[in-house]
Amino acid sequence: MKKSALLQIQIFVISLHVITRWIGDGSPLFCYLTQMIQAEVVIGLIQEKLTESGLFLVDVLVRPGNKILVLLDSMQGVTIDECIMVSRLIEKNLDREKEDYELEVSSPGLDKPIKLPVQFEKNIGRTLDVVLSDGETLKGKLLGVTPLGIQLEQEIISKDTKTGKKKKEIIAQEINFQEIKTAKIELSLKRNK
């Protein structure tokens, strides 16, 4: 009886090794067999220190295999030293003996969508590409942020019915946060004169 139980355990371990080599460590099966770190745990570890440092949390993602991505920002941007400080704070409070993990701490970057009202505030004056929840795409200068949404200045080009010439019209539009599917900063290499 003891030999058969031992044989079953050995078969299971060998099978697990073969499966993880075949489908990878990031597979749902492997992640199910290992303990996942919860994003809320990571947030709880750093939230107070972020507030003290003038930083704000944009997102915490925990992907299969305990790959943790922490995205930070501030009104002045994020320095490497601030990323190191947050990384060390997390590492100090998570036990690698219990939970093996991979950790990345960074700013979201200009190519990532804006998620939080404070990020909109930080980018007042910049040109945004906004996709609304109905699929409509808008492009304009971010004029301001209200408690309910943003103010976007758009340049509309239309044809004058009398002269047939094109005319530019500047309009300001209020957009509720609930209507925004995605908003990204338009990257431009032009120099301001």
C-alpha positions as CSV (number, residue, x, y, z in Angstrom):
1,M,0.0,0.0,0.0
2,K,2.8,2.4,0.9
3,K,4.7,1.7,-2.3
4,S,1.6,2.4,-4.5
5,A,1.0,5.8,-2.7
6,L,4.6,6.7,-3.2
7,L,4.4,5.7,-6.9
8,Q,1.3,7.8,-7.3
9,I,3.1,10.8,-5.9
10,Q,6.2,10.3,-8.1
11,I,4.0,10.0,-11.2
12,F,2.2,13.2,-10.2
13,V,5.4,15.1,-9.7
14,I,6.8,13.8,-13.0
15,S,3.6,14.7,-14.8
16,L,3.6,18.2,-13.3
17,H,7.2,18.7,-14.5
18,V,6.3,17.5,-18.0
19,I,3.2,19.7,-18.2
20,T,4.9,22.8,-17.0
21,R,7.7,22.3,-19.5
22,W,5.2,21.6,-22.3
23,I,2.8,24.5,-21.6
24,G,5.0,26.9,-19.6
25,D,5.1,28.4,-16.2
26,G,2.6,31.0,-17.1
27,S,-0.1,28.5,-18.0
28,P,-3.4,28.6,-16.1
29,L,-2.7,25.1,-14.8
30,F,0.6,26.1,-13.3
31,C,-0.9,29.3,-11.8
32,Y,-3.7,27.3,-10.3
33,L,-1.2,25.1,-8.5
34,T,0.8,28.0,-7.2
35,Q,-0.5,30.7,-4.8
36,M,-1.4,33.9,-6.6
37,I,-0.5,37.2,-4.9
38,Q,-3.6,39.5,-4.8
39,A,-3.4,43.1,-6.2
40,E,-5.2,44.4,-3.1
41,V,-2.3,43.0,-1.0
42,V,0.3,45.0,-3.0
43,I,-1.9,48.1,-2.9
44,G,-2.2,47.8,0.9
45,L,1.6,47.6,1.2
46,I,2.3,50.8,-0.7
47,Q,-0.7,53.2,-0.6
48,E,0.3,55.1,2.6
49,K,3.9,55.6,1.4
50,L,2.7,56.8,-2.0
51,T,0.5,59.4,-0.5
52,E,3.3,60.6,1.7
53,S,5.6,60.9,-1.3
54,G,3.2,62.8,-3.5
55,L,2.8,59.8,-5.8
56,F,-0.4,58.2,-6.9
57,L,-1.2,54.6,-8.0
58,V,-2.4,54.2,-11.6
59,D,-2.7,50.4,-11.6
60,V,-1.5,47.2,-10.1
61,L,-1.6,44.1,-12.3
62,V,-0.8,40.6,-11.1
63,R,-0.5,38.3,-14.1
64,P,-0.1,34.5,-14.1
65,G,3.1,33.3,-12.5
66,N,2.9,36.2,-9.9
67,K,4.2,38.7,-12.4
68,I,3.4,42.0,-10.6
69,L,3.3,45.3,-12.5
70,V,2.9,48.5,-10.4
71,L,2.3,51.7,-12.4
72,L,2.9,55.0,-10.5
73,D,2.6,58.6,-11.4
74,S,2.8,62.1,-9.9
75,M,2.1,65.6,-11.1
76,Q,5.8,66.1,-11.7
77,G,6.5,62.6,-13.2
78,V,8.2,59.6,-11.6
79,T,11.9,59.3,-11.0
80,I,13.9,56.0,-11.0
81,D,14.6,56.6,-7.3
82,E,10.9,56.7,-6.5
83,C,10.4,53.4,-8.5
84,I,13.2,51.8,-6.5
85,M,11.7,53.0,-3.2
86,V,8.4,51.4,-4.0
87,S,10.0,48.3,-5.3
88,R,12.0,47.9,-2.1
89,L,8.9,48.5,0.0
90,I,7.1,45.7,-1.7
91,E,10.0,43.3,-1.6
92,K,10.5,44.0,2.1
93,N,6.9,43.0,2.9
94,L,6.5,40.0,0.6
95,D,8.1,36.7,1.6
96,R,9.9,35.1,-1.4
97,E,10.0,31.8,0.5
98,K,6.1,31.7,0.5
99,E,5.4,33.4,-2.8
100,D,7.8,33.5,-5.7
101,Y,7.1,36.6,-7.8
102,E,8.5,38.9,-10.5
103,L,8.2,42.6,-9.8
104,E,8.2,45.6,-12.1
105,V,7.6,49.2,-10.9
106,S,7.4,52.0,-13.4
107,S,5.4,55.0,-14.7
108,P,2.7,54.2,-17.2
109,G,4.4,55.9,-20.1
110,L,3.0,58.4,-22.6
111,D,1.7,55.6,-24.9
112,K,-0.6,54.1,-22.3
113,P,-4.2,55.2,-21.9
114,I,-5.1,57.8,-19.2
115,K,-7.2,56.1,-16.5
116,L,-7.6,58.5,-13.6
117,P,-9.0,62.0,-13.3
118,V,-5.7,63.1,-11.7
119,Q,-3.9,61.9,-14.9
120,F,-6.1,64.2,-16.9
121,E,-5.3,67.1,-14.6
122,K,-1.6,66.4,-15.1
123,N,-2.0,66.6,-18.9
124,I,-4.0,69.8,-19.2
125,G,-2.8,71.7,-22.3
126,R,-1.9,68.5,-24.2
127,T,-3.6,67.1,-27.3
128,L,-5.6,63.9,-26.6
129,D,-7.1,61.2,-28.8
130,V,-10.3,60.2,-27.1
131,V,-12.5,57.2,-28.0
132,L,-16.0,57.4,-26.6
133,S,-18.0,54.3,-25.5
134,D,-20.1,54.6,-28.6
135,G,-17.0,54.3,-30.8
136,E,-16.8,58.0,-31.8
137,T,-13.2,59.3,-31.9
138,L,-12.4,62.9,-30.9
139,K,-9.1,64.8,-31.0
140,G,-8.5,68.0,-29.2
141,K,-6.6,70.0,-26.6
142,L,-7.4,69.2,-23.0
143,L,-8.6,72.5,-21.5
144,G,-9.6,71.3,-18.0
145,V,-11.0,68.7,-15.7
146,T,-14.3,68.8,-13.7
147,P,-15.5,66.4,-11.1
148,L,-17.6,64.7,-13.8
149,G,-15.4,64.8,-16.8
150,I,-13.1,66.8,-19.1
151,Q,-13.3,69.8,-21.3
152,L,-11.8,69.2,-24.8
153,E,-11.1,72.0,-27.3
154,Q,-11.6,70.7,-30.9
155,E,-10.8,72.3,-34.2
156,I,-13.7,71.7,-36.7
157,I,-13.1,72.4,-40.4
158,S,-16.2,73.0,-42.4
159,K,-17.0,74.5,-45.8
160,D,-18.6,77.9,-45.9
161,T,-21.9,77.6,-47.9
162,K,-21.7,81.1,-49.3
163,T,-18.0,81.3,-50.4
164,G,-17.2,77.6,-50.7
165,K,-14.0,78.1,-48.7
166,K,-12.9,76.0,-45.8
167,K,-13.3,77.6,-42.4
168,K,-11.9,76.6,-39.0
169,E,-14.1,76.7,-35.9
170,I,-12.9,76.1,-32.4
171,I,-15.4,74.5,-30.0
172,A,-15.1,73.4,-26.4
173,Q,-16.9,70.2,-25.5
174,E,-17.7,68.7,-22.1
175,I,-17.2,64.9,-22.0
176,N,-18.2,62.8,-19.0
177,F,-15.7,60.3,-17.6
178,Q,-18.4,57.6,-18.1
179,E,-18.5,58.3,-21.8
180,I,-14.7,57.8,-22.3
181,K,-13.6,54.4,-23.4
182,T,-10.0,55.3,-23.8
183,A,-8.0,58.5,-23.9
184,K,-4.3,58.8,-25.0
185,I,-1.9,61.6,-25.2
186,E,-1.0,62.4,-28.8
187,L,2.7,62.1,-29.2
188,S,4.2,64.9,-31.3
189,L,7.8,65.5,-32.3
190,K,7.0,69.2,-33.3
191,R,8.6,71.9,-31.3
192,N,6.5,74.6,-29.8
193,K,7.4,78.0,-31.1
